[in-house]
Amino acid sequence: MPAVVYMVRDLLFTSKIRETAKQLGLDAQSVRSVDELTAQAKDARVVILDLRLPEAIAALQSLTGTAVAKLGFVDHERADLMAEATRLGCTQVLAKGKFSSDLPRILAELPA
């Protein structure tokens, strides 16, 4: 089972997630739907969501009550979306630039 499950369609970010996970010896799995995310997240250590996706809020809602860490990223000017994601249990919500720079540290610090 993958340690990192991500619902991201932006090629820059998918590549960064995949390569960073690989460098840290973590399996990473991309998912395309909320149902697939929910199924894959059961054994994951972290779920990463591009909060700009139309289905991102539904994806967070589908993970309510799960223990998996949830990491979301979005454009820094979307404070409304950041607040909504936090309210729905997103463990960390970062602006895109901060997400990109902090991803290696965040994945390295995942609990076993």
DRENVEX-767609 format. One record per atom (N, C-alpha, C): residue number from 0; z, y, x. Coordinates in steps of 0.02 Angstrom, whole numbers. Example, Ala and Ser with C-alpha at 12.3 -4.5 7.8 and 13.67 -1.06 7.14 Angstrom:
<zagus>
<zagu seq="0" z="390" y="-284" x="660"/>
<zagu seq="0" z="390" y="-225" x="615"/>
<zagu seq="0" z="390" y="-165" x="660"/>
<zagu seq="1" z="354" y="-112" x="642"/>
<zagu seq="1" z="357" y="-53" x="684"/>
<zagu seq="1" z="394" y="2" x="645"/>
</zagus>
This chain:
<zagus>
<zagu seq="0" z="0" y="-60" x="42"/>
<zagu seq="0" z="0" y="0" x="0"/>
<zagu seq="0" z="0" y="62" x="44"/>
<zagu seq="1" z="-35" y="114" x="23"/>
<zagu seq="1" z="-39" y="175" x="63"/>
<zagu seq="1" z="26" y="214" x="62"/>
<zagu seq="2" z="43" y="243" x="119"/>
<zagu seq="2" z="101" y="287" x="123"/>
<zagu seq="2" z="85" y="355" x="94"/>
<zagu seq="3" z="23" y="376" x="100"/>
<zagu seq="3" z="1" y="442" x="77"/>
<zagu seq="3" z="-54" y="432" x="24"/>
<zagu seq="4" z="-43" y="459" x="-35"/>
<zagu seq="4" z="-92" y="457" x="-88"/>
<zagu seq="4" z="-109" y="530" x="-104"/>
<zagu seq="5" z="-174" y="545" x="-107"/>
<zagu seq="5" z="-193" y="614" x="-118"/>
<zagu seq="5" z="-249" y="621" x="-169"/>
<zagu seq="6" z="-241" y="674" x="-210"/>
<zagu seq="6" z="-293" y="692" x="-258"/>
<zagu seq="6" z="-318" y="761" x="-236"/>
<zagu seq="7" z="-369" y="759" x="-195"/>
<zagu seq="7" z="-398" y="818" x="-165"/>
<zagu seq="7" z="-474" y="807" x="-162"/>
<zagu seq="8" z="-512" y="857" x="-179"/>
<zagu seq="8" z="-585" y="849" x="-176"/>
<zagu seq="8" z="-618" y="893" x="-123"/>
<zagu seq="9" z="-581" y="942" x="-99"/>
<zagu seq="9" z="-607" y="987" x="-47"/>
<zagu seq="9" z="-614" y="947" x="18"/>
<zagu seq="10" z="-675" y="943" x="44"/>
<zagu seq="10" z="-688" y="902" x="102"/>
<zagu seq="10" z="-649" y="922" x="164"/>
<zagu seq="11" z="-636" y="986" x="172"/>
<zagu seq="11" z="-596" y="1009" x="229"/>
<zagu seq="11" z="-526" y="979" x="226"/>
<zagu seq="12" z="-495" y="982" x="167"/>
<zagu seq="12" z="-427" y="957" x="160"/>
<zagu seq="12" z="-425" y="880" x="159"/>
<zagu seq="13" z="-473" y="848" x="128"/>
<zagu seq="13" z="-472" y="774" x="129"/>
<zagu seq="13" z="-478" y="749" x="200"/>
<zagu seq="14" z="-520" y="780" x="239"/>
<zagu seq="14" z="-528" y="760" x="309"/>
<zagu seq="14" z="-464" y="772" x="348"/>
<zagu seq="15" z="-432" y="829" x="338"/>
<zagu seq="15" z="-369" y="845" x="373"/>
<zagu seq="15" z="-314" y="796" x="354"/>
<zagu seq="16" z="-308" y="779" x="291"/>
<zagu seq="16" z="-257" y="732" x="269"/>
<zagu seq="16" z="-270" y="663" x="300"/>
<zagu seq="17" z="-331" y="640" x="294"/>
<zagu seq="17" z="-348" y="573" x="320"/>
<zagu seq="17" z="-337" y="569" x="395"/>
<zagu seq="18" z="-360" y="618" x="433"/>
<zagu seq="18" z="-354" y="617" x="506"/>
<zagu seq="18" z="-281" y="624" x="529"/>
<zagu seq="19" z="-244" y="667" x="496"/>
<zagu seq="19" z="-174" y="677" x="514"/>
<zagu seq="19" z="-134" y="613" x="501"/>
<zagu seq="20" z="-145" y="583" x="443"/>
<zagu seq="20" z="-111" y="520" x="427"/>
<zagu seq="20" z="-129" y="467" x="478"/>
<zagu seq="21" z="-192" y="462" x="495"/>
<zagu seq="21" z="-215" y="411" x="543"/>
<zagu seq="21" z="-181" y="422" x="611"/>
<zagu seq="22" z="-177" y="483" x="634"/>
<zagu seq="22" z="-145" y="499" x="698"/>
<zagu seq="22" z="-71" y="479" x="698"/>
<zagu seq="23" z="-40" y="480" x="640"/>
<zagu seq="23" z="30" y="462" x="634"/>
<zagu seq="23" z="41" y="389" x="616"/>
<zagu seq="24" z="-13" y="351" x="611"/>
<zagu seq="24" z="-8" y="280" x="595"/>
<zagu seq="24" z="7" y="267" x="522"/>
<zagu seq="25" z="-11" y="313" x="478"/>
<zagu seq="25" z="2" y="306" x="406"/>
<zagu seq="25" z="-63" y="290" x="370"/>
<zagu seq="26" z="-60" y="245" x="321"/>
<zagu seq="26" z="-117" y="232" x="278"/>
<zagu seq="26" z="-121" y="287" x="226"/>
<zagu seq="27" z="-182" y="311" x="213"/>
<zagu seq="27" z="-192" y="363" x="163"/>
<zagu seq="27" z="-246" y="341" x="115"/>
<zagu seq="28" z="-236" y="356" x="51"/>
<zagu seq="28" z="-282" y="335" x="-1"/>
<zagu seq="28" z="-300" y="394" x="-46"/>
<zagu seq="29" z="-364" y="407" x="-53"/>
<zagu seq="29" z="-387" y="459" x="-99"/>
<zagu seq="29" z="-393" y="429" x="-169"/>
<zagu seq="30" z="-375" y="468" x="-220"/>
<zagu seq="30" z="-382" y="446" x="-289"/>
<zagu seq="30" z="-422" y="500" x="-326"/>
<zagu seq="31" z="-456" y="479" x="-379"/>
<zagu seq="31" z="-500" y="525" x="-416"/>
<zagu seq="31" z="-474" y="540" x="-487"/>
<zagu seq="32" z="-426" y="502" x="-512"/>
<zagu seq="32" z="-404" y="513" x="-581"/>
<zagu seq="32" z="-327" y="510" x="-584"/>
<zagu seq="33" z="-301" y="536" x="-639"/>
<zagu seq="33" z="-229" y="534" x="-650"/>
<zagu seq="33" z="-205" y="462" x="-655"/>
<zagu seq="34" z="-242" y="419" x="-690"/>
<zagu seq="34" z="-222" y="349" x="-696"/>
<zagu seq="34" z="-219" y="314" x="-628"/>
<zagu seq="35" z="-269" y="327" x="-588"/>
<zagu seq="35" z="-271" y="297" x="-521"/>
<zagu seq="35" z="-213" y="324" x="-478"/>
<zagu seq="36" z="-199" y="388" x="-484"/>
<zagu seq="36" z="-143" y="418" x="-448"/>
<zagu seq="36" z="-77" y="385" x="-468"/>
<zagu seq="37" z="-66" y="379" x="-532"/>
<zagu seq="37" z="-4" y="350" x="-557"/>
<zagu seq="37" z="5" y="279" x="-531"/>
<zagu seq="38" z="-48" y="240" x="-531"/>
<zagu seq="38" z="-45" y="170" x="-507"/>
<zagu seq="38" z="-32" y="167" x="-432"/>
<zagu seq="39" z="-66" y="209" x="-393"/>
<zagu seq="39" z="-59" y="207" x="-320"/>
<zagu seq="39" z="7" y="237" x="-296"/>
<zagu seq="40" z="34" y="284" x="-334"/>
<zagu seq="40" z="94" y="320" x="-313"/>
<zagu seq="40" z="157" y="277" x="-313"/>
<zagu seq="41" z="156" y="221" x="-348"/>
<zagu seq="41" z="216" y="180" x="-356"/>
<zagu seq="41" z="247" y="161" x="-289"/>
<zagu seq="42" z="207" y="146" x="-239"/>
<zagu seq="42" z="233" y="124" x="-175"/>
<zagu seq="42" z="221" y="175" x="-119"/>
<zagu seq="43" z="196" y="233" x="-136"/>
<zagu seq="43" z="181" y="284" x="-85"/>
<zagu seq="43" z="245" y="320" x="-64"/>
<zagu seq="44" z="241" y="351" x="-5"/>
<zagu seq="44" z="296" y="392" x="19"/>
<zagu seq="44" z="286" y="465" x="0"/>
<zagu seq="45" z="223" y="485" x="-9"/>
<zagu seq="45" z="209" y="553" x="-30"/>
<zagu seq="45" z="143" y="555" x="-69"/>
<zagu seq="46" z="141" y="598" x="-119"/>
<zagu seq="46" z="81" y="612" x="-157"/>
<zagu seq="46" z="62" y="685" x="-142"/>
<zagu seq="47" z="0" y="696" x="-123"/>
<zagu seq="47" z="-24" y="763" x="-109"/>
<zagu seq="47" z="-75" y="782" x="-163"/>
<zagu seq="48" z="-64" y="842" x="-192"/>
<zagu seq="48" z="-107" y="865" x="-246"/>
<zagu seq="48" z="-136" y="934" x="-231"/>
<zagu seq="49" z="-200" y="940" x="-241"/>
<zagu seq="49" z="-232" y="1006" x="-239"/>
<zagu seq="49" z="-221" y="1035" x="-309"/>
<zagu seq="50" z="-176" y="1083" x="-313"/>
<zagu seq="50" z="-156" y="1110" x="-378"/>
<zagu seq="50" z="-212" y="1151" x="-410"/>
<zagu seq="51" z="-266" y="1163" x="-375"/>
<zagu seq="51" z="-324" y="1198" x="-404"/>
<zagu seq="51" z="-365" y="1153" x="-449"/>
<zagu seq="52" z="-354" y="1087" x="-445"/>
<zagu seq="52" z="-392" y="1041" x="-487"/>
<zagu seq="52" z="-370" y="1046" x="-560"/>
<zagu seq="53" z="-417" y="1041" x="-606"/>
<zagu seq="53" z="-399" y="1047" x="-677"/>
<zagu seq="53" z="-347" y="996" x="-700"/>
<zagu seq="54" z="-348" y="937" x="-670"/>
<zagu seq="54" z="-302" y="884" x="-691"/>
<zagu seq="54" z="-238" y="882" x="-650"/>
<zagu seq="55" z="-225" y="931" x="-607"/>
<zagu seq="55" z="-166" y="929" x="-564"/>
<zagu seq="55" z="-101" y="930" x="-603"/>
<zagu seq="56" z="-96" y="972" x="-654"/>
<zagu seq="56" z="-34" y="975" x="-693"/>
<zagu seq="56" z="-22" y="909" x="-730"/>
<zagu seq="57" z="-75" y="881" x="-759"/>
<zagu seq="57" z="-68" y="816" x="-792"/>
<zagu seq="57" z="-47" y="763" x="-741"/>
<zagu seq="58" z="-72" y="767" x="-681"/>
<zagu seq="58" z="-53" y="719" x="-629"/>
<zagu seq="58" z="21" y="725" x="-613"/>
<zagu seq="59" z="46" y="786" x="-606"/>
<zagu seq="59" z="118" y="796" x="-594"/>
<zagu seq="59" z="159" y="769" x="-653"/>
<zagu seq="60" z="136" y="782" x="-713"/>
<zagu seq="60" z="172" y="758" x="-772"/>
<zagu seq="60" z="175" y="682" x="-773"/>
<zagu seq="61" z="122" y="649" x="-748"/>
<zagu seq="61" z="120" y="576" x="-747"/>
<zagu seq="61" z="170" y="547" x="-697"/>
<zagu seq="62" z="191" y="588" x="-650"/>
<zagu seq="62" z="238" y="565" x="-598"/>
<zagu seq="62" z="310" y="583" x="-613"/>
<zagu seq="63" z="323" y="614" x="-671"/>
<zagu seq="63" z="391" y="632" x="-690"/>
<zagu seq="63" z="435" y="570" x="-690"/>
<zagu seq="64" z="492" y="577" x="-658"/>
<zagu seq="64" z="539" y="521" x="-656"/>
<zagu seq="64" z="529" y="473" x="-598"/>
<zagu seq="65" z="476" y="483" x="-559"/>
<zagu seq="65" z="466" y="440" x="-501"/>
<zagu seq="65" z="500" y="471" x="-440"/>
<zagu seq="66" z="517" y="429" x="-393"/>
<zagu seq="66" z="553" y="452" x="-334"/>
<zagu seq="66" z="507" y="476" x="-278"/>
<zagu seq="67" z="442" y="466" x="-286"/>
<zagu seq="67" z="395" y="484" x="-233"/>
<zagu seq="67" z="396" y="560" x="-221"/>
<zagu seq="68" z="393" y="580" x="-158"/>
<zagu seq="68" z="388" y="651" x="-141"/>
<zagu seq="68" z="321" y="677" x="-164"/>
<zagu seq="69" z="321" y="737" x="-190"/>
<zagu seq="69" z="260" y="768" x="-216"/>
<zagu seq="69" z="247" y="833" x="-179"/>
<zagu seq="70" z="189" y="839" x="-149"/>
<zagu seq="70" z="171" y="898" x="-110"/>
<zagu seq="70" z="108" y="928" x="-141"/>
<zagu seq="71" z="113" y="991" x="-160"/>
<zagu seq="71" z="55" y="1025" x="-189"/>
<zagu seq="71" z="35" y="1085" x="-147"/>
<zagu seq="72" z="-29" y="1101" x="-149"/>
<zagu seq="72" z="-52" y="1161" x="-116"/>
<zagu seq="72" z="-101" y="1198" x="-161"/>
<zagu seq="73" z="-104" y="1264" x="-152"/>
<zagu seq="73" z="-145" y="1306" x="-195"/>
<zagu seq="73" z="-156" y="1373" x="-160"/>
<zagu seq="74" z="-201" y="1413" x="-185"/>
<zagu seq="74" z="-212" y="1480" x="-159"/>
<zagu seq="74" z="-147" y="1521" x="-164"/>
<zagu seq="75" z="-131" y="1560" x="-113"/>
<zagu seq="75" z="-66" y="1594" x="-112"/>
<zagu seq="75" z="-56" y="1643" x="-169"/>
<zagu seq="76" z="-110" y="1668" x="-198"/>
<zagu seq="76" z="-101" y="1716" x="-253"/>
<zagu seq="76" z="-88" y="1682" x="-321"/>
<zagu seq="77" z="-85" y="1617" x="-323"/>
<zagu seq="77" z="-73" y="1581" x="-385"/>
<zagu seq="77" z="2" y="1565" x="-395"/>
<zagu seq="78" z="43" y="1617" x="-395"/>
<zagu seq="78" z="115" y="1608" x="-403"/>
<zagu seq="78" z="132" y="1573" x="-468"/>
<zagu seq="79" z="92" y="1584" x="-520"/>
<zagu seq="79" z="103" y="1551" x="-585"/>
<zagu seq="79" z="97" y="1475" x="-578"/>
<zagu seq="80" z="46" y="1454" x="-543"/>
<zagu seq="80" z="35" y="1382" x="-534"/>
<zagu seq="80" z="87" y="1352" x="-487"/>
<zagu seq="81" z="107" y="1389" x="-437"/>
<zagu seq="81" z="161" y="1366" x="-392"/>
<zagu seq="81" z="225" y="1355" x="-432"/>
<zagu seq="82" z="242" y="1403" x="-475"/>
<zagu seq="82" z="303" y="1397" x="-515"/>
<zagu seq="82" z="299" y="1338" x="-564"/>
<zagu seq="83" z="242" y="1328" x="-595"/>
<zagu seq="83" z="233" y="1273" x="-642"/>
<zagu seq="83" z="239" y="1205" x="-606"/>
<zagu seq="84" z="210" y="1200" x="-548"/>
<zagu seq="84" z="214" y="1138" x="-509"/>
<zagu seq="84" z="285" y="1123" x="-489"/>
<zagu seq="85" z="321" y="1174" x="-468"/>
<zagu seq="85" z="392" y="1166" x="-449"/>
<zagu seq="85" z="432" y="1144" x="-510"/>
<zagu seq="86" z="420" y="1175" x="-566"/>
<zagu seq="86" z="455" y="1157" x="-628"/>
<zagu seq="86" z="443" y="1084" x="-647"/>
<zagu seq="87" z="383" y="1059" x="-631"/>
<zagu seq="87" z="365" y="990" x="-649"/>
<zagu seq="87" z="386" y="939" x="-595"/>
<zagu seq="88" z="424" y="962" x="-546"/>
<zagu seq="88" z="452" y="914" x="-498"/>
<zagu seq="88" z="416" y="909" x="-432"/>
<zagu seq="89" z="370" y="954" x="-418"/>
<zagu seq="89" z="336" y="953" x="-353"/>
<zagu seq="89" z="388" y="970" x="-300"/>
<zagu seq="90" z="397" y="925" x="-252"/>
<zagu seq="90" z="448" y="932" x="-201"/>
<zagu seq="90" z="435" y="993" x="-158"/>
<zagu seq="91" z="372" y="1003" x="-139"/>
<zagu seq="91" z="351" y="1061" x="-99"/>
<zagu seq="91" z="286" y="1088" x="-128"/>
<zagu seq="92" z="282" y="1154" x="-133"/>
<zagu seq="92" z="220" y="1187" x="-154"/>
<zagu seq="92" z="205" y="1240" x="-101"/>
<zagu seq="93" z="147" y="1232" x="-70"/>
<zagu seq="93" z="129" y="1276" x="-14"/>
<zagu seq="93" z="62" y="1311" x="-27"/>
<zagu seq="94" z="55" y="1369" x="3"/>
<zagu seq="94" z="-10" y="1402" x="5"/>
<zagu seq="94" z="-55" y="1359" x="49"/>
<zagu seq="95" z="-121" y="1363" x="38"/>
<zagu seq="95" z="-168" y="1321" x="75"/>
<zagu seq="95" z="-161" y="1326" x="151"/>
<zagu seq="96" z="-154" y="1386" x="177"/>
<zagu seq="96" z="-148" y="1395" x="249"/>
<zagu seq="96" z="-85" y="1363" x="277"/>
<zagu seq="97" z="-30" y="1372" x="242"/>
<zagu seq="97" z="34" y="1342" x="263"/>
<zagu seq="97" z="30" y="1266" x="259"/>
<zagu seq="98" z="-1" y="1241" x="207"/>
<zagu seq="98" z="-10" y="1168" x="200"/>
<zagu seq="98" z="-48" y="1142" x="260"/>
<zagu seq="99" z="-103" y="1174" x="276"/>
<zagu seq="99" z="-145" y="1151" x="331"/>
<zagu seq="99" z="-107" y="1151" x="397"/>
<zagu seq="100" z="-70" y="1203" x="411"/>
<zagu seq="100" z="-34" y="1207" x="475"/>
<zagu seq="100" z="27" y="1161" x="477"/>
<zagu seq="101" z="60" y="1151" x="420"/>
<zagu seq="101" z="122" y="1111" x="419"/>
<zagu seq="101" z="112" y="1037" x="406"/>
<zagu seq="102" z="51" y="1017" x="387"/>
<zagu seq="102" z="39" y="947" x="368"/>
<zagu seq="102" z="62" y="896" x="421"/>
<zagu seq="103" z="46" y="906" x="485"/>
<zagu seq="103" z="68" y="857" x="535"/>
<zagu seq="103" z="145" y="849" x="536"/>
<zagu seq="104" z="181" y="904" x="532"/>
<zagu seq="104" z="254" y="900" x="532"/>
<zagu seq="104" z="280" y="867" x="468"/>
<zagu seq="105" z="251" y="885" x="412"/>
<zagu seq="105" z="273" y="857" x="348"/>
<zagu seq="105" z="264" y="781" x="347"/>
<zagu seq="106" z="206" y="758" x="367"/>
<zagu seq="106" z="194" y="685" x="367"/>
<zagu seq="106" z="236" y="649" x="419"/>
<zagu seq="107" z="248" y="681" x="476"/>
<zagu seq="107" z="289" y="650" x="528"/>
<zagu seq="107" z="361" y="642" x="506"/>
<zagu seq="108" z="384" y="686" x="461"/>
<zagu seq="108" z="453" y="685" x="439"/>
<zagu seq="108" z="465" y="645" x="375"/>
<zagu seq="109" z="414" y="610" x="351"/>
<zagu seq="109" z="422" y="570" x="290"/>
<zagu seq="109" z="475" y="516" x="301"/>
<zagu seq="110" z="519" y="507" x="252"/>
<zagu seq="110" z="567" y="453" x="258"/>
<zagu seq="110" z="532" y="385" x="257"/>
<zagu seq="111" z="561" y="338" x="292"/>
<zagu seq="111" z="531" y="271" x="296"/>
<zagu seq="111" z="534" y="235" x="230"/>
</zagus>
